[in-house]
Amino acid sequence: MTFRELVGFWRQLQRQSSAEIKNSTVQQLLDIMHAATKCTGSVDTELLDAKYRHIQTAFDHFEQTLDELKTQVKKLVTEQEPEWLERSLVWYKDTLAMELSQNPDFLKQHRNQRTYVSPEIETLFVARLMRHSDWHYPAMIIHPGVEPFMQHLVGSDPLYIVDESDLLIDQLVMKNYNPVYQRRLRPYVIKESFEHDILEQLPNNQFGLCFAYNYFNFRPVEMIEKYLKEIYQKLSPGGRLIMTFNNCEFTGALDLVVNNYACYATSDIIKKLGQAANYEVDFFWDQPEDGPAWIEFLKPGTLSSIRGGQTMAKIIPVIKHPNAIANNQ
């Protein structure tokens, strides 16, 4: 059995349970038992009652055996995961070394095009986003690209636009907004590296919201872990990180890894990374037929602000690392 088949089998098992069948069967048997107990005279229902209890026990044993099978298959999947995690890390490092984000042709890559989600799911995502966008607090959006979500964050003041190159920011984002609103945006170019902080230019404990859609789908868990820790430092107490990732608990997402298009991750891995960084998991959604896995991490605490109105002031960062270039124009 291939790893893809194993994942598919485990996913199929996750949807299986005898509980509904048991409940329906037991109810019908109870109706029979009730009718039998109304009988009087020489009718003996003890054997019928014993068989009824036997059927109940058999259902319980079957469900227990099914749970054990789920555990066994999940263990096999977990044992093979390191190979796929390493594969994603190698692929990511290779693409990072090529500095693709600096090439104009990078704009044409599929990862920089709009990702299809059904209208119903897009409505859900927008509602989740707008629920936590507030002009009282700065917000950060990582790699907004051409997705439709940035327009629902324009109320955040200021809104920091974070991406890997001026090209991605200027061509995919800034040109879509008039000069007046552009002055309220804070564009920053980052350079990803395992050797130094990525978001060191941005202020600590200031952001009410950080949003990264279809970005961590292309990062290995080692880089996601680094981002989680850094974003935690940037969020205010009570601040929220909303992100998507490539959940390989589904074969469709695993196919993307096989084709060197995305990186391997699972909901278990991502949740554990977030909890290790002191986040609380506040919301999780995943329907692979309709969109990517969506998770919301909450930094413990309560959001507070003394702001009485929106500001037009601009924060100028101090550049601490030669490779981290801030776009302050």
Secondary structure as GFF3:
##gff-version 3
##sequence-region A 1 329
A	DSSP	alpha_helix	3	14	.	.	.	ID=ss1
A	DSSP	alpha_helix	19	37	.	.	.	ID=ss2
A	DSSP	alpha_helix	46	97	.	.	.	ID=ss3
A	DSSP	three_ten_helix	100	102	.	.	.	ID=ss4
A	DSSP	three_ten_helix	104	108	.	.	.	ID=ss5
A	DSSP	three_ten_helix	110	112	.	.	.	ID=ss6
A	DSSP	alpha_helix	119	131	.	.	.	ID=ss7
A	DSSP	beta_strand	139	142	.	.	.	ID=ss8
A	DSSP	three_ten_helix	150	152	.	.	.	ID=ss9
A	DSSP	beta_strand	159	163	.	.	.	ID=ss10
A	DSSP	alpha_helix	166	172	.	.	.	ID=ss11
A	DSSP	three_ten_helix	174	176	.	.	.	ID=ss12
A	DSSP	alpha_helix	179	182	.	.	.	ID=ss13
A	DSSP	beta_strand	185	189	.	.	.	ID=ss14
A	DSSP	beta_strand	207	212	.	.	.	ID=ss15
A	DSSP	three_ten_helix	216	218	.	.	.	ID=ss16
A	DSSP	alpha_helix	221	234	.	.	.	ID=ss17
A	DSSP	beta_strand	235	245	.	.	.	ID=ss18
A	DSSP	alpha_helix	251	258	.	.	.	ID=ss19
A	DSSP	alpha_helix	267	276	.	.	.	ID=ss20
A	DSSP	beta_strand	280	285	.	.	.	ID=ss21
A	DSSP	beta_strand	293	298	.	.	.	ID=ss22
###
